């Protein structure tokens, strides 16, 4: 099955709940591979920032420990936003649309869905096909309540 011309769905586990749609926020884990199955090693952050109490001008405040970058083929998307933007690989954008919470897709992404900057980031030659495993951990919905719309009237 093709998700969109140039993106081939290789495997899927559906998950549950409403499907993710354009504009939703999400958490996901990606695993990147070359077409023949070799991992594509990237510089990435394995976890969210870790809060700590720090002193600022004699008062306690919340500070953040610097995250350590690691080399891995696994990328954690802690605060993703499903919109067509320059920092999201176009092939990922189209591959995630319609997934459900705790769902999984393995896709093969053709070169037209790779920008020049993405080819540089992945350290692959322009025109390469990549395989991505997508684990959609959570969809973060921001419902508009009737109370907030009444207050703005």
C-alpha positions as CSV (number, residue, x, y, z in Angstrom):
1,X,0.0,0.0,0.0
2,X,1.2,3.5,-0.7
3,X,0.5,6.4,1.7
4,X,1.3,8.9,-1.1
5,X,3.0,8.3,-4.3
6,X,6.7,7.9,-3.4
7,X,6.0,6.6,0.1
8,X,5.5,2.8,0.4
9,X,3.9,1.4,3.6
10,X,5.9,-1.8,4.5
11,X,4.3,-2.7,7.8
12,X,1.6,-1.2,10.1
13,X,0.2,-1.7,13.6
14,X,-2.9,0.5,13.8
15,X,-3.0,1.7,17.4
16,X,-6.1,3.2,18.9
17,X,-8.1,6.3,19.2
18,X,-8.6,9.1,16.7
19,X,-6.1,9.4,13.9
20,X,-3.5,12.2,14.1
21,X,-4.3,15.1,11.7
22,X,-2.6,18.2,10.4
23,X,-1.8,20.6,13.3
24,X,-1.8,18.0,16.1
25,X,1.1,17.8,18.5
26,X,2.6,14.4,19.2
27,X,5.4,12.3,20.7
28,X,7.1,9.7,18.5
29,X,10.2,7.6,18.1
30,X,11.8,7.3,14.6
31,X,14.4,4.7,13.5
32,X,16.2,5.6,10.3
33,X,17.8,3.0,7.9
34,X,19.3,3.0,4.5
35,X,17.5,1.2,1.8
36,X,19.4,-2.0,2.4
37,X,18.8,-2.0,6.1
38,X,22.0,-0.4,7.5
39,X,21.2,2.2,10.3
40,X,21.6,5.8,9.5
41,X,23.6,7.3,12.4
42,X,22.6,10.8,13.4
43,X,23.4,13.2,16.2
44,X,20.4,13.2,18.5
45,X,19.2,13.7,22.1
46,X,17.9,10.6,23.8
47,X,15.7,12.2,26.4
48,X,13.8,15.3,27.5
49,X,15.7,18.1,29.4
50,X,16.1,17.3,33.1
51,X,14.9,20.1,35.5
52,X,16.9,21.1,38.5
53,X,16.8,23.9,41.1
54,X,19.3,26.6,40.5
55,X,20.1,29.9,42.3
56,X,19.5,33.1,40.3
57,X,20.1,36.4,42.1
58,X,19.9,34.7,45.5
59,X,16.5,33.0,44.7
60,X,15.7,29.5,43.8
61,X,14.5,29.0,40.2
62,X,14.0,26.0,37.9
63,X,16.9,25.4,35.5
64,X,17.6,22.7,33.0
65,X,20.6,20.3,32.8
66,X,22.2,20.4,29.4
67,X,21.2,17.4,27.4
68,X,24.0,15.2,26.1
69,X,24.0,14.5,22.4
70,X,24.5,10.9,21.3
71,X,25.0,9.2,17.9
72,X,22.2,6.8,17.1
73,X,19.7,5.8,14.4
74,X,16.9,6.4,16.9
75,X,15.4,9.9,17.2
76,X,12.9,10.9,19.9
77,X,10.4,13.5,18.9
78,X,9.3,14.9,22.3
79,X,7.2,17.8,21.1
80,X,6.4,17.2,17.4
81,X,3.9,19.4,15.5
82,X,2.3,17.9,12.4
83,X,2.7,20.7,10.0
84,X,4.7,21.1,6.8
85,X,7.7,22.9,8.1
86,X,11.3,23.1,7.1
87,X,12.6,21.0,10.0
88,X,10.2,18.0,9.4
89,X,11.1,15.6,6.6
90,X,8.3,15.8,4.1
91,X,8.2,12.0,3.9
92,X,7.7,11.8,7.6
93,X,4.9,14.3,7.5
94,X,2.9,12.3,5.0
95,X,3.7,9.0,6.7
96,X,2.4,10.1,10.1
97,X,-0.9,11.5,9.0
98,X,-3.7,9.1,9.9
99,X,-1.7,7.1,12.5
100,X,-3.2,6.4,15.8
101,X,-1.8,6.6,19.4
102,X,0.6,3.7,20.0
103,X,0.6,2.9,16.3
104,X,3.5,1.8,14.2
105,X,4.4,2.3,10.6
106,X,7.5,1.2,8.6
107,X,7.8,3.1,5.4
108,X,10.1,3.4,2.5
109,X,10.6,7.1,1.4
110,X,11.6,8.0,-2.1
111,X,14.1,10.8,-3.0
112,X,11.4,13.4,-4.0
113,X,10.4,13.5,-0.3
114,X,14.0,14.4,0.8
115,X,15.3,18.0,0.7
116,X,18.9,18.8,0.1
117,X,19.3,19.7,3.8
118,X,17.7,16.4,4.8
119,X,20.2,14.5,2.6
120,X,23.0,16.4,4.4
121,X,21.5,15.8,7.8
122,X,21.2,12.0,7.1
123,X,24.6,12.0,5.5
124,X,23.3,10.2,2.4
125,X,23.6,11.0,-1.3
126,X,20.8,13.0,-2.9
127,X,18.5,10.5,-4.6
128,X,18.8,7.9,-1.9
129,X,15.8,5.9,-0.6
130,X,15.5,5.7,3.2
131,X,13.4,3.4,5.4
132,X,11.8,4.7,8.6
133,X,10.1,3.0,11.5
134,X,7.7,5.4,13.2
135,X,6.3,4.6,16.6
136,X,3.6,7.2,17.5
137,X,3.7,7.2,21.3
138,X,1.1,9.9,22.0
139,X,-1.2,12.5,20.3
140,X,-1.5,15.6,22.3
141,X,-4.9,17.1,21.7
142,X,-5.8,20.7,22.5
143,X,-9.6,20.8,22.5
144,X,-11.3,24.1,22.4
145,X,-13.8,24.1,25.3
146,X,-17.1,25.8,25.1
147,X,-16.3,27.7,28.3
148,X,-13.2,29.4,26.7
149,X,-15.2,30.5,23.6
150,X,-18.0,31.9,25.8
151,X,-15.5,34.0,27.8
152,X,-14.1,35.5,24.6
153,X,-17.6,36.6,23.5
